């Protein structure tokens, strides 16, 4: 391996650590896990809410997104939301507060799973 290849590989590792796992969602949508606050399902569409405050809609179901994402980083908190655990700032009684102050409800059914997954951190 040449010095250039070694340096290039090291740079790619630093970028991956910073941006997170690349996710291919749909035909042309490539996003990085560390940029995403949460996914919001809306029938056959999913809104991607980014840490920058931007949003993007894709023609995929939340179930499809859940299958494509890293289960270690994303937690389904109810039938509508899939949340990046890195951005969970606080958990209340029946809700989650994200680092950008967004409040999302937790279903009773998924509350226990949420606590178990966060305890594994």
Buried (B, 14 or more C-beta within 10 A) or exposed (E): EEEEEEEEEEEEEEEEEEEBEEBEBEEEBEBBBBBBBBBBBEEEEBBBBBBEEEEEEBEBBBEBBBEEBEEEBBBBBBEBBBBBBBBBEEBEEEEBBBEBEBEBEBBEEBBEBBEEBEEEE
